[in-house]
Amino acid sequence: MTICPCCGFKSANTLSSVYTEACLSCGAHSVGEPLPRPEHELPSYGRSLLLAVTGALAALLFLTQTVIALVQDTSRAASSPLALSSMIPFDFLSWLGAAETAAWRLKWAVIPLTLLVVFGSRKIYRSITQSQASFCGHRYARNGYFASAAVPLLILVLIGITVPARLRHRQWGIEAGVNVQGYALARVLLQYREKFGTFPSDKKELGRLPDPNGEIATLLKEIEGSEYKPSAEVAAVPTQAPRTLRGAAIRNASFSTVPDEPLSEGLSFTNYEVRLPGADKILNTEDDLIVRDGIIDKASETPHRGSGTTATQKR
């Protein structure tokens, strides 16, 4: 194999034919014997410098994102930019939280950085260790290689630490979305009580409320398969005959002959309980929601409560 010194073209010419035949690529002819290798060669620092710069950039990128996340978290509590410099925390938990935030922001940079370390930096570092006499800066090369390999590993570890909390927050978001219907129903029932002085005996009576935007009609359609149970303390009914009003013995014949109605107190619902289907949209399962007097609980976590001396109605 012969390499042309002018264009770098590789040919299969033998040494005997190098001086007689021209290069097949550029047409150059040999003018003499090749120069001998120098007696002393300086070691190269290019590969070590490349590894050092790669590791430094990876570490600097992660550190910069961590500081930015820390400053952003701190700025939410700062009232002015002048107070920001004095409020930056230096405790371990604050830096750990900022590092976790930075790890999530750099999650898409882990893949190319890992490929660069595995197929690029690793190969260069092995070539340096196999021929140490030809390269200098071994310590910088080793530190750069380890730094470029440690950054993606650190990002993966920090992401793994926060995965349980992220899943828990995601579950909270799902539950909050399901509970929206319960909170909307509790608000409408409170509006009904403020207007009529009692909770409705049937959930369909909520249609008596003003509904300019159609929100109540939509809510009634969504909770059509739910169970509504109003309750109230039973009013004391007088056991004796009603007291005749003074002057009622003598009446004008032209007046109505309807007998006097007894004076009694009416029934006013003061409590309610609504059972809403959960995510499976099936009533009477463990994921059902129980809305009791504005408080929302899961059916599986709600203990059975006795109604006491109440009048209940199931709709």
C-alpha positions as a Markdown table, in Angstrom:
| # | Residue | x | y | z |
|---|---|---|---|---|
| 1 | Met | 0.0 | 0.0 | 0.0 |
| 2 | Thr | 1.4 | 3.4 | -1.1 |
| 3 | Ile | 0.1 | 6.8 | 0.0 |
| 4 | Cys | 0.6 | 9.8 | -2.2 |
| 5 | Pro | 2.2 | 12.6 | -0.2 |
| 6 | Cys | 0.5 | 15.2 | -2.4 |
| 7 | Cys | -3.2 | 14.2 | -2.4 |
| 8 | Gly | -3.2 | 11.3 | 0.1 |
| 9 | Phe | -4.5 | 8.8 | -2.5 |
| 10 | Lys | -3.9 | 5.2 | -1.5 |
| 11 | Ser | -2.7 | 2.7 | -4.2 |
| 12 | Ala | -1.5 | -0.8 | -4.4 |
| 13 | Asn | 1.8 | 0.1 | -6.1 |
| 14 | Thr | 4.9 | -1.7 | -5.0 |
| 15 | Leu | 8.1 | 0.2 | -3.9 |
| 16 | Ser | 9.8 | -0.7 | -7.2 |
| 17 | Ser | 7.0 | 1.0 | -9.3 |
| 18 | Val | 6.7 | 4.1 | -7.1 |
| 19 | Tyr | 9.6 | 5.8 | -8.9 |
| 20 | Thr | 8.3 | 5.0 | -12.4 |
| 21 | Glu | 4.6 | 5.3 | -12.2 |
| 22 | Ala | 2.6 | 8.5 | -11.4 |
| 23 | Cys | -0.1 | 8.8 | -8.9 |
| 24 | Leu | -3.4 | 7.7 | -10.3 |
| 25 | Ser | -5.3 | 10.6 | -8.6 |
| 26 | Cys | -3.1 | 13.7 | -9.0 |
| 27 | Gly | -0.4 | 12.5 | -11.4 |
| 28 | Ala | 2.5 | 13.3 | -9.1 |
| 29 | His | 5.8 | 11.5 | -9.6 |
| 30 | Ser | 8.3 | 10.5 | -6.9 |
| 31 | Val | 11.5 | 12.6 | -6.9 |
| 32 | Gly | 13.5 | 10.6 | -4.4 |
| 33 | Glu | 13.6 | 8.3 | -1.4 |
| 34 | Pro | 11.2 | 9.0 | 1.5 |
| 35 | Leu | 12.7 | 11.0 | 4.3 |
| 36 | Pro | 13.7 | 9.0 | 7.4 |
| 37 | Arg | 11.8 | 9.4 | 10.6 |
| 38 | Pro | 13.3 | 12.0 | 13.1 |
| 39 | Glu | 15.4 | 10.6 | 15.9 |
| 40 | His | 13.3 | 12.4 | 18.5 |
| 41 | Glu | 9.6 | 13.1 | 18.2 |
| 42 | Leu | 7.6 | 15.3 | 20.6 |
| 43 | Pro | 4.5 | 13.8 | 22.1 |
| 44 | Ser | 1.2 | 15.0 | 20.8 |
| 45 | Tyr | -1.3 | 16.8 | 23.1 |
| 46 | Gly | -4.2 | 17.1 | 20.7 |
| 47 | Arg | -6.2 | 14.1 | 21.9 |
| 48 | Ser | -5.6 | 14.9 | 25.6 |
| 49 | Leu | -6.8 | 18.5 | 24.9 |
| 50 | Leu | -9.9 | 17.2 | 23.1 |
| 51 | Leu | -10.9 | 15.0 | 26.0 |
| 52 | Ala | -10.2 | 17.7 | 28.6 |
| 53 | Val | -12.3 | 20.3 | 26.7 |
| 54 | Thr | -15.2 | 17.8 | 26.2 |
| 55 | Gly | -15.3 | 16.9 | 29.9 |
| 56 | Ala | -15.0 | 20.6 | 30.9 |
| 57 | Leu | -17.9 | 21.6 | 28.6 |
| 58 | Ala | -20.1 | 18.8 | 29.9 |
| 59 | Ala | -19.5 | 19.7 | 33.5 |
| 60 | Leu | -19.9 | 23.4 | 32.9 |
| 61 | Leu | -23.2 | 22.9 | 31.1 |
| 62 | Phe | -24.6 | 20.9 | 34.0 |
| 63 | Leu | -23.3 | 23.4 | 36.6 |
| 64 | Thr | -24.7 | 26.4 | 34.6 |
| 65 | Gln | -28.2 | 24.8 | 34.4 |
| 66 | Thr | -28.0 | 24.0 | 38.2 |
| 67 | Val | -27.2 | 27.6 | 39.1 |
| 68 | Ile | -29.9 | 28.9 | 36.8 |
| 69 | Ala | -32.5 | 26.6 | 38.4 |
| 70 | Leu | -31.3 | 27.7 | 41.9 |
| 71 | Val | -31.6 | 31.4 | 41.0 |
| 72 | Gln | -35.0 | 30.9 | 39.5 |
| 73 | Asp | -36.3 | 29.1 | 42.6 |
| 74 | Thr | -34.8 | 31.8 | 44.8 |
| 75 | Ser | -36.2 | 34.7 | 42.7 |
| 76 | Arg | -39.7 | 33.6 | 43.4 |
| 77 | Ala | -39.2 | 34.6 | 47.0 |
| 78 | Ala | -37.2 | 37.7 | 46.4 |
| 79 | Ser | -39.1 | 41.0 | 46.3 |
| 80 | Ser | -36.4 | 42.9 | 44.4 |
| 81 | Pro | -33.2 | 42.1 | 42.4 |
| 82 | Leu | -31.1 | 43.7 | 45.1 |
| 83 | Ala | -32.3 | 41.2 | 47.6 |
| 84 | Leu | -31.6 | 38.3 | 45.3 |
| 85 | Ser | -27.8 | 38.1 | 46.0 |
| 86 | Ser | -28.4 | 37.8 | 49.7 |
| 87 | Met | -31.1 | 35.2 | 49.4 |
| 88 | Ile | -29.3 | 32.5 | 47.4 |
| 89 | Pro | -29.2 | 29.5 | 49.7 |
| 90 | Phe | -26.1 | 27.4 | 50.1 |
| 91 | Asp | -27.6 | 24.4 | 51.9 |
| 92 | Phe | -27.4 | 20.9 | 50.4 |
| 93 | Leu | -31.1 | 20.4 | 49.9 |
| 94 | Ser | -31.5 | 23.6 | 47.8 |
| 95 | Trp | -28.6 | 22.6 | 45.6 |
| 96 | Leu | -29.9 | 19.1 | 45.3 |
| 97 | Gly | -33.3 | 20.4 | 44.2 |
| 98 | Ala | -31.7 | 22.7 | 41.7 |
| 99 | Ala | -29.6 | 19.8 | 40.3 |
| 100 | Glu | -32.7 | 17.7 | 39.9 |
| 101 | Thr | -34.4 | 20.4 | 38.0 |
| 102 | Ala | -31.3 | 20.8 | 35.8 |
| 103 | Ala | -31.2 | 17.1 | 35.2 |
| 104 | Trp | -34.8 | 17.1 | 33.9 |
| 105 | Arg | -34.0 | 20.1 | 31.6 |
| 106 | Leu | -30.9 | 18.2 | 30.2 |
| 107 | Lys | -32.7 | 14.9 | 29.9 |
| 108 | Trp | -32.6 | 15.0 | 26.1 |
| 109 | Ala | -28.9 | 15.9 | 26.1 |
| 110 | Val | -28.0 | 12.7 | 27.8 |
| 111 | Ile | -28.5 | 10.5 | 24.7 |
| 112 | Pro | -26.0 | 12.3 | 22.4 |
| 113 | Leu | -23.6 | 12.9 | 25.3 |
| 114 | Thr | -23.6 | 9.3 | 26.2 |
| 115 | Leu | -23.0 | 8.3 | 22.5 |
| 116 | Leu | -20.2 | 10.7 | 22.3 |
| 117 | Val | -18.6 | 9.2 | 25.5 |
| 118 | Val | -19.0 | 5.6 | 24.4 |
| 119 | Phe | -18.0 | 5.9 | 20.8 |
| 120 | Gly | -15.7 | 9.0 | 20.8 |
| 121 | Ser | -14.1 | 9.8 | 24.1 |
| 122 | Arg | -13.6 | 6.1 | 25.0 |
| 123 | Lys | -11.8 | 5.3 | 21.8 |
| 124 | Ile | -9.6 | 8.3 | 22.0 |
| 125 | Tyr | -8.7 | 7.6 | 25.7 |
| 126 | Arg | -7.8 | 4.0 | 24.8 |
| 127 | Ser | -5.5 | 5.1 | 22.0 |
| 128 | Ile | -3.7 | 7.4 | 24.5 |
| 129 | Thr | -3.3 | 4.7 | 27.1 |
| 130 | Gln | -2.0 | 2.2 | 24.5 |
| 131 | Ser | 0.7 | 4.6 | 23.3 |
| 132 | Gln | 1.6 | 6.7 | 26.2 |
| 133 | Ala | 5.0 | 7.7 | 24.8 |
| 134 | Ser | 3.3 | 9.4 | 21.8 |
| 135 | Phe | 0.9 | 11.6 | 23.8 |
| 136 | Cys | 1.2 | 13.9 | 26.7 |
| 137 | Gly | -1.3 | 15.3 | 29.2 |
| 138 | His | -2.4 | 11.9 | 30.4 |
| 139 | Arg | -3.9 | 13.2 | 33.7 |
| 140 | Tyr | -5.9 | 15.9 | 31.8 |
| 141 | Ala | -7.1 | 13.3 | 29.4 |
| 142 | Arg | -8.2 | 11.0 | 32.2 |
| 143 | Asn | -10.0 | 13.7 | 34.1 |
| 144 | Gly | -11.8 | 15.0 | 31.0 |
| 145 | Tyr | -12.9 | 11.5 | 30.1 |
| 146 | Phe | -14.2 | 10.7 | 33.5 |
| 147 | Ala | -16.0 | 14.1 | 33.7 |
| 148 | Ser | -17.7 | 13.5 | 30.3 |
| 149 | Ala | -18.8 | 10.1 | 31.5 |
| 150 | Ala | -19.9 | 11.2 | 35.0 |
| 151 | Val | -22.2 | 14.0 | 33.8 |
| 152 | Pro | -24.7 | 11.8 | 31.9 |
| 153 | Leu | -24.5 | 9.2 | 34.8 |
| 154 | Leu | -25.3 | 11.9 | 37.3 |
| 155 | Ile | -28.2 | 13.2 | 35.2 |
| 156 | Leu | -29.7 | 9.7 | 35.1 |
| 157 | Val | -29.3 | 9.2 | 38.9 |
| 158 | Leu | -31.0 | 12.6 | 39.7 |
| 159 | Ile | -33.8 | 11.8 | 37.3 |
| 160 | Gly | -34.2 | 8.4 | 38.9 |
| 161 | Ile | -34.4 | 10.0 | 42.4 |
| 162 | Thr | -37.3 | 12.3 | 41.3 |
| 163 | Val | -39.3 | 9.7 | 39.4 |
| 164 | Pro | -41.4 | 8.6 | 42.5 |
| 165 | Ala | -42.2 | 12.2 | 43.3 |
| 166 | Arg | -43.1 | 13.0 | 39.7 |
| 167 | Leu | -45.4 | 10.0 | 39.5 |
| 168 | Arg | -47.0 | 11.1 | 42.8 |
| 169 | His | -47.6 | 14.6 | 41.5 |
| 170 | Arg | -49.0 | 13.2 | 38.3 |
| 171 | Gln | -51.4 | 11.1 | 40.3 |
| 172 | Trp | -52.4 | 14.2 | 42.2 |
| 173 | Gly | -53.1 | 16.0 | 38.9 |
| 174 | Ile | -55.3 | 13.1 | 37.8 |
| 175 | Glu | -57.2 | 13.2 | 41.1 |
| 176 | Ala | -57.6 | 16.9 | 40.9 |
| 177 | Gly | -59.1 | 16.6 | 37.4 |
| 178 | Val | -61.6 | 14.0 | 38.7 |
| 179 | Asn | -62.4 | 16.1 | 41.8 |
| 180 | Val | -63.4 | 19.1 | 39.6 |
| 181 | Gln | -66.9 | 17.7 | 39.2 |
| 182 | Gly | -67.3 | 17.3 | 42.9 |
| 183 | Tyr | -66.2 | 20.8 | 43.7 |
| 184 | Ala | -68.5 | 22.2 | 41.0 |
| 185 | Leu | -71.4 | 20.3 | 42.5 |
| 186 | Ala | -70.6 | 21.5 | 46.0 |
| 187 | Arg | -70.5 | 25.1 | 44.7 |
| 188 | Val | -73.9 | 24.8 | 43.0 |
| 189 | Leu | -75.5 | 23.3 | 46.1 |
| 190 | Leu | -74.1 | 26.1 | 48.2 |
| 191 | Gln | -75.6 | 28.6 | 45.8 |
| 192 | Tyr | -79.0 | 26.8 | 46.0 |
| 193 | Arg | -78.9 | 27.0 | 49.8 |
| 194 | Glu | -78.0 | 30.7 | 49.8 |
| 195 | Lys | -81.0 | 31.4 | 47.5 |
| 196 | Phe | -83.7 | 29.1 | 48.9 |
| 197 | Gly | -82.4 | 28.6 | 52.5 |
| 198 | Thr | -82.2 | 24.8 | 52.1 |
| 199 | Phe | -80.5 | 22.1 | 50.1 |
| 200 | Pro | -82.7 | 20.6 | 47.3 |
| 201 | Ser | -84.6 | 17.4 | 47.9 |
| 202 | Asp | -83.7 | 16.3 | 44.5 |
| 203 | Lys | -80.6 | 17.1 | 42.4 |
| 204 | Lys | -82.9 | 18.1 | 39.5 |
| 205 | Glu | -84.1 | 21.0 | 41.5 |
| 206 | Leu | -80.7 | 22.7 | 40.9 |
| 207 | Gly | -82.2 | 23.7 | 37.5 |
| 208 | Arg | -84.2 | 26.4 | 39.4 |
| 209 | Leu | -81.0 | 28.4 | 39.8 |
| 210 | Pro | -80.1 | 31.0 | 37.2 |
| 211 | Asp | -77.9 | 29.5 | 34.5 |
| 212 | Pro | -76.9 | 32.1 | 31.9 |
| 213 | Asn | -73.9 | 30.1 | 30.7 |
| 214 | Gly | -75.4 | 26.6 | 30.8 |
| 215 | Glu | -72.9 | 25.4 | 33.4 |
| 216 | Ile | -75.6 | 24.0 | 35.8 |
| 217 | Ala | -77.3 | 22.2 | 32.9 |
| 218 | Thr | -74.0 | 20.6 | 31.8 |
| 219 | Leu | -73.3 | 19.6 | 35.4 |
| 220 | Leu | -76.7 | 18.0 | 35.9 |
| 221 | Lys | -76.1 | 16.0 | 32.7 |
| 222 | Glu | -72.7 | 14.8 | 33.9 |
| 223 | Ile | -73.9 | 13.7 | 37.4 |
| 224 | Glu | -77.1 | 12.0 | 36.0 |
| 225 | Gly | -75.9 | 8.6 | 37.3 |
| 226 | Ser | -74.9 | 9.8 | 40.8 |
| 227 | Glu | -76.7 | 9.3 | 44.1 |
| 228 | Tyr | -77.9 | 12.3 | 46.0 |
| 229 | Lys | -79.0 | 12.0 | 49.7 |
| 230 | Pro | -80.2 | 15.2 | 51.5 |
| 231 | Ser | -80.7 | 15.0 | 55.2 |
| 232 | Ala | -81.9 | 17.3 | 58.0 |
| 233 | Glu | -82.8 | 17.4 | 61.7 |
| 234 | Val | -86.5 | 16.6 | 62.0 |
| 235 | Ala | -88.4 | 19.6 | 63.2 |
| 236 | Ala | -90.4 | 19.1 | 66.4 |
| 237 | Val | -94.1 | 18.7 | 65.6 |
| 238 | Pro | -96.5 | 20.0 | 68.3 |
| 239 | Thr | -98.5 | 17.1 | 69.9 |
| 240 | Gln | -101.3 | 19.3 | 71.4 |
| 241 | Ala | -104.1 | 20.7 | 69.4 |
| 242 | Pro | -103.3 | 24.0 | 67.8 |
| 243 | Arg | -104.1 | 27.1 | 69.8 |
| 244 | Thr | -107.1 | 28.9 | 68.5 |
| 245 | Leu | -106.4 | 32.5 | 67.6 |
| 246 | Arg | -108.2 | 35.2 | 69.5 |
| 247 | Gly | -111.2 | 36.4 | 67.5 |
| 248 | Ala | -111.4 | 33.4 | 65.3 |
| 249 | Ala | -114.6 | 32.1 | 67.0 |
| 250 | Ile | -116.7 | 34.7 | 65.3 |
| 251 | Arg | -116.2 | 34.7 | 61.5 |
| 252 | Asn | -118.0 | 36.4 | 58.7 |
| 253 | Ala | -120.1 | 33.9 | 56.8 |
| 254 | Ser | -118.7 | 35.3 | 53.6 |
| 255 | Phe | -115.2 | 34.2 | 54.5 |
| 256 | Ser | -113.9 | 30.9 | 53.4 |
| 257 | Thr | -115.2 | 27.8 | 55.3 |
| 258 | Val | -111.8 | 26.0 | 55.0 |
| 259 | Pro | -110.8 | 24.8 | 58.5 |
| 260 | Asp | -107.8 | 26.4 | 60.1 |
| 261 | Glu | -104.5 | 24.7 | 59.2 |
| 262 | Pro | -102.4 | 23.8 | 62.2 |
| 263 | Leu | -99.3 | 26.0 | 62.7 |
| 264 | Ser | -96.3 | 23.7 | 62.2 |
| 265 | Glu | -92.7 | 24.2 | 61.3 |
| 266 | Gly | -91.4 | 23.0 | 57.8 |
| 267 | Leu | -88.6 | 20.7 | 57.0 |
| 268 | Ser | -85.3 | 22.2 | 55.8 |
| 269 | Phe | -82.4 | 20.1 | 54.5 |
| 270 | Thr | -79.2 | 21.1 | 56.2 |
| 271 | Asn | -76.8 | 18.3 | 55.0 |
| 272 | Tyr | -76.3 | 16.3 | 51.9 |
| 273 | Glu | -74.2 | 13.4 | 50.5 |
| 274 | Val | -73.5 | 12.8 | 46.9 |
| 275 | Arg | -71.8 | 9.7 | 45.5 |
| 276 | Leu | -70.1 | 10.3 | 42.1 |
| 277 | Pro | -68.6 | 7.6 | 39.9 |
| 278 | Gly | -64.8 | 7.6 | 39.7 |
| 279 | Ala | -62.5 | 7.2 | 36.7 |
| 280 | Asp | -64.1 | 3.9 | 35.7 |
| 281 | Lys | -67.5 | 5.7 | 35.4 |
| 282 | Ile | -69.2 | 2.9 | 37.4 |
| 283 | Leu | -71.1 | 3.7 | 40.5 |
| 284 | Asn | -70.7 | 1.9 | 43.8 |
| 285 | Thr | -67.0 | 1.0 | 43.3 |
| 286 | Glu | -63.9 | 1.8 | 45.4 |
| 287 | Asp | -62.9 | 4.7 | 43.3 |
| 288 | Asp | -66.2 | 6.6 | 43.7 |
| 289 | Leu | -66.1 | 10.1 | 45.1 |
| 290 | Ile | -68.2 | 11.0 | 48.2 |
| 291 | Val | -69.1 | 14.7 | 48.4 |
| 292 | Arg | -70.4 | 15.3 | 51.9 |
| 293 | Asp | -71.2 | 18.9 | 52.8 |
| 294 | Gly | -68.5 | 20.3 | 50.5 |
| 295 | Ile | -65.8 | 17.8 | 51.5 |
| 296 | Ile | -64.6 | 15.3 | 48.9 |
| 297 | Asp | -63.3 | 11.9 | 49.8 |
| 298 | Lys | -62.7 | 8.6 | 48.1 |
| 299 | Ala | -65.3 | 5.9 | 48.8 |
| 300 | Ser | -62.5 | 3.5 | 49.8 |
| 301 | Glu | -61.2 | 6.0 | 52.4 |
| 302 | Thr | -64.5 | 7.2 | 53.8 |
| 303 | Pro | -65.7 | 5.5 | 56.9 |
| 304 | His | -69.4 | 4.7 | 57.2 |
| 305 | Arg | -71.2 | 7.3 | 59.2 |
| 306 | Gly | -74.6 | 6.9 | 60.8 |
| 307 | Ser | -77.3 | 9.3 | 59.8 |
| 308 | Gly | -78.6 | 9.7 | 63.4 |
| 309 | Thr | -82.0 | 11.3 | 63.7 |
| 310 | Thr | -82.3 | 12.6 | 60.1 |
| 311 | Ala | -84.7 | 12.4 | 57.3 |
| 312 | Thr | -83.0 | 11.1 | 54.2 |
| 313 | Gln | -84.1 | 10.8 | 50.6 |
| 314 | Lys | -82.3 | 8.9 | 47.8 |
| 315 | Arg | -82.3 | 10.2 | 44.3 |
